[in-house]
Amino acid sequence: MTAPAPGREVWSGAATGIGSWPGTDPREAAAVVVGELTDLPHLVELPARGLGADIIGRVSALLVDMYLDTSTTGYRLVSRRGTVAARARDLLAQDLDALEEAWERAGSDVTRPVKVQSAGPLTLAAHVELATGRRVLTDRGAVRELAESLAEGLARHAAEITRRIGVPVVAQLDEPSLPDVLAGTLKGRTILETVPAVPDPEALDVLDTTIRGTGLSVAVHCCADTFPADFLRRSAAEAVAFDVGRVRRSDLDGLGELFDSGTVPILGLVPATAPASTGWREYAAPAVDLIDRLGFPRKVLHSMAVSPVCGLASASTDGARAALRSVRDVASAFAEEADTL
C-alpha cells in the first residue's frame, strides 16, 4: 500500500542532502545516502560522470516533449531527442536502479519519503539557449513552455520512483541563478544581446507553474550570495534551502518574514570540506546565532530541517559521508536539545 503524499510536515525537523555526490558509482552513493539519511534520503546526482549528469544536462532526462543538446556555448533546445538526452536518460535509469537496490537492501520503511532534485525553471531558462543562440529567458513563451514541461517531467519521475519502491516523493528545485534573473545581471551570449531583469510577479508565476504542476511538496534551494527570501516566501514552495553562512545583515528582515510565514527553512550548515573532528555544536552555532538575531525562541529549531551548505560533489567520498553524519547529528540535537542550546 502506498503512503499518502506528504505535505509541508515532511521537511520539518528532517536531515537531508542537497543532491550532488562525489564519484561516478551510483550504487555506492545510493547505499550511503539511504543508510545515513534516515529522515529524508535523496536520489543522488553524480556530475563527475560528465555530459548529461550536470545540473542542466540532467534535466534533459526529465523534460516532456522538449529536448536539449549541446552547442559551442552550452545546452540548447532542439527539435528532437539527441545523444545528450539519451545519455541523460541512461544515467538517470542507472540512478533509479541503484536507489531501488539500496532501498531493498536497507529494508526501508515504506512511509519514509524520497527527495528528487532538478534545476528550477528560472535557472534552466537562464542557462539554456534557443535555436537562435539567445537565452531561453529572453522569450516569455519559451520560458512558460519550459516550466510546464519540467513540471510534467518531475511528476512522471516521482511516479516512477513510487511505482518502483512504493514511497512518497518530494522535490527540490535548485535555483542558483534566481538572484541574477531578478536583478538582470545575466550577460548576453553576444555583445548585441541583453538579458533584462524578469519582474518579480512574472518570475514568481514561472516558478509556481512548475511547483504546482508537479503535484508534489516542493522545496527551493538557492545558495547564491544574494538570497531572495521575500521572493521565495511568496512562492508556492513549502520549504526553502539556503547556506546559513552566506546570510547578511540585509537578509534578516526577509528571513524573519519567511520563518514567520510557515515555510520550512532548510538550514545549510555543514560544508563539504568540513574536518571530521568537528563536533555538531560547531556546525549548529551559526543557526543558533541566526535565530537569536531574528529574535525567535531557540525551540523553533525543532521544526527546521538541516542540510550541507550545498552539494557534496567536491568532497571526497569519506568527507561526503562524514558531512551527512554531521547533518544528522545536528538535526537530532535540534530535535532533542534546541531549548537548552
N, C-alpha and C positions, 0 to 999 in steps of 0.2 A: 504493500500500500504506500503510495507516495504522500509525503508530508505536505501540508498546505504551504502555499507560497509565503515566505517570510516578509515582514514589513520592517519598519524602522528599528524595531527592537533587536533585530539580528546584529546590528552594528554596535549596540550599546554594550560596553564592557569587553569587547572582543579583542583578542590578539590576532593580528593578521599581517600578511606581507603586502608589498606594493605590486609585485608581479615578476620582475625580471630576476634571473638567476645565472650564476656563472657556469661556464662549460657548455657542452653540447649533448649531454646524455639525459634525455627526458625521463628515463626510468629512475635513474639515481636521484634526480631533482624531485620527482614526484614523491618518491619514498620519503625523502627528508621532510618535505613540506607537509605531507599528510601526517607524518609521525610527530612533528614538532608543533604544528598549529592545530591544537585540539578544538579551538573555538570556530575558526573560520579559515580553513585552508584554501589555497587558490590554485588555479590551473597555471602552471609555471610557464614563463616565457624565456626563451634561450636565444638572445640576439646574437651570440657568438657564432651561431650557425650561418649567419650572413643573409643574403638577399631573401626577402620574404619572411624573415624572422624578426626584423627590427620593428619598432613601434608603428611605422607607417605601412611597411610591406606586409605585416601580419594581417592588416585589415583587409587586404585583397582576398583573404580566405573567407571573409565574413560578408562582404557586400553582396547584395542581391541585384542582379541584372545591371551591375556596373563593374568595370574591370580596371585593374591597374597594371601598368607595365613600366619599364624604366626608360628614361630619356638621358640625354647627356647631363642634365641638371637635377635629376631626381625622379620621382614617381609621377606618372601621367595617366589620366583617364584615357582608355582606349575602347574601341567598339566591340571587341571580342576577347575571350579569355586567352591569355598567352602563357609563356613559360613562368613568369613571376607568380601569377595567380595559381597556376598548377603546383608550383613548388610550395607556396604558402599553404595550400590545402593539404598537401602531403605532410608537411611539418606539423600542421595542426592535428591531423589524424594520428600522427605518432604521439603527440602530447596527450590526446584523449585516450589512446590505448594505454599509455603509461599511467595516467590517472586511474583508469579503471582497474589496472593490475594492482596498483598501490592501495586502492580502496579495499579491494577484496582481501589482500594480504593483511591489512590492518584490522579487518573486521569492523569497519567504521559504522557508527550509529547512523541509521537512515535519516534521522532528523537533523543531522549536522549539515548545514548548507555549504556549498562551494562557491567561491567567487571567481568570476572571469573578468578579464581586463581587455580594454580596447582604447586606442586613441579616440578622443572625443571628436565630434563633428567639426568644431571650430579649428582645432589643431590640424585635423585632417584637411580641411579646406584651405588652411594656411600653407600647407606643405605639398599638396598635390596640384599638378598642373592640368589645365585644359589642353585640348589638342593644339591650341594656338600658342602654348607655352606660358600663358598667363596663369597666375594662381587661381584656383577654383574660387577663392574668397572674393574675387572681383566680379563674379557672376551670381547674382542672388538666386536665380532659378536653379543653377547647378548646385549651389550650397544646400538648398532645400532638398533636392533630389538625393544628395549625398547623405544628409541627415536621416531621411526616410529609409534609404537603402540600408544604412548602418543599423537603424533600429530593428528592421525586419531581420537582418542577418544575426544580430545578437539574440533576438527572440528564438530563432531557429537553433542557434548554437546552444542556448540554455536548454531548450527542449531535448536536444541530442544528449546532453550530459544527464539530464533527468531520466531519459529512456535507458541510458547505459547503466547508471548506478542508483537510480531511484531516489535522488536527493533534490531538494530545492536549490535554486541557483540565484545568486545576486550578482550585480555587475558593477564594475568600476570604470569610469571614463577618465582617461588621462588627458588633461588639458594644459600642458606646459606652455603653450603659446597663447593662452587666453589673454593675459595682460597685454601682449603685443597687438592682438586682434582688436581689443577695446581701445587701445591708445593710438593705433595707426602707425606703429613703429616698424612694421614689416617692410623690407625693401622689395622693390620690384625685381623681376628676373632680368630686366634690361633697364638701361638708363631712361628709356621712354615710358616705362610702366610705373604707375603709382598705385599703392595699395592703401586706400583710405581707411580710417577707423570705421569699425562697424558699430553703429549706435547700440547702446545697451538694450533697448527693447527688441531690436531685431536679433541681436546675438542671443538674448535670452530665449526668444522664440525658437531659434535654431537648436539650442541646447535642449530645451524642453521637448521639442519634437522628437529627438532621439530618446530622451529619458522616458517619456510617457509611451512612446511607441514600442519600447521593449516589453512592457508589461511586468517589469522586474523592479525590485528595490535597488536603487542606483546610488552610488557614491561618486563624487567628482574629486579627482586628485589633481592638485596644482602645486608644484614645488618651485615655481618661479620666484625671483627676488621680490617682485611686487605681487602681493596676494589680494585678489579681488573679493574680499569677504562679503561686502554688501551685495555684489552681483550674485554670488553663489547662494547667499541667504534667500534671495528672491527666486531662485530656480526651483525646479521640482525635485532636486536631489534630496535624498533623505539623510545623507552623510557627506562630509567634506573632509578630505585628507590633505594635510599640509605639514611642512617642515617647521617645527616649533622654533628651531634655531634661526630661522630667517625672519621671524616676526619683528617688526619695527614699532617704535612708539606710535607712528601714524596709523598703524593697523589696529590698535587696541579698541577703538570705538566700534569699528566694524566687526571685530571678533566678538566683542561683548554682545552686540545685537544678534550675531549668528548663534552664539551659545544660548541666548535667551529664546530664540525662535523655535527651539526644539530639534533643529538639525543636529545630528550627532557628529561631534568632532572626532576625527581620527588623527591622533597626535603622532607626528613623525618624530621619534625621539632617539632611535639607535642608529648611528652611522654604519655604513658598510665596512669601514676600516677601523671599527672600534677594537681596542685591545681586549683580549679575552679576560684579563684580570679585573676589568671594570665591573663594579657591582651595580645592582639595579638602582640603588639610591642616587648614584651619579647621573644615570640616564633619566630618572624621574624628576630630578631637581628643576630643569627648565619648565616642565609642565606645572609643577607646584608654584614656581615663581610667576608664571603667566596667570594662573588662577588668582594668586594674591594680588597681582597688579590690576586685574579686572574687577577685583572686589567680590568674587564669588567665594562661598564656603568651600573648603577643600573636599568636602564629601561629594561634590559634583563630579570628581574624578571617577567615582564608581560607574558613571554612565558613559564615560568616554572610551573610545577604542584606542589602541596603541599599535604602531607600526614602525618599521625602519623609516629613516628620513626620506628615502627614495628607493628605487630599485637596487638590487644587490648584484647586478651583472659585473660590476667592477671588483667585487670581493673575491677572495679565494673560496673554495668550497667549504673549508673548515670555518672560515670567517663568516660566511653566509649562514651556516648552521648555528654558529655562536650568536649571531645577531638575532635570529629567530628565537633562540632560547632566552636572550635578554628581553626581547619584546614580550614574551610570555611571562617572564618574571615580573616585569613592570606592571603588566595588566593584572596579574594576580595580586600584587601589592596594592594597587589602586582599589581592587575589589574588597580586600580584606583590611587594609590599614589606612585608607585615604584620610580618615578623620584624625589620625594620630601623626601624620607625616609632618 
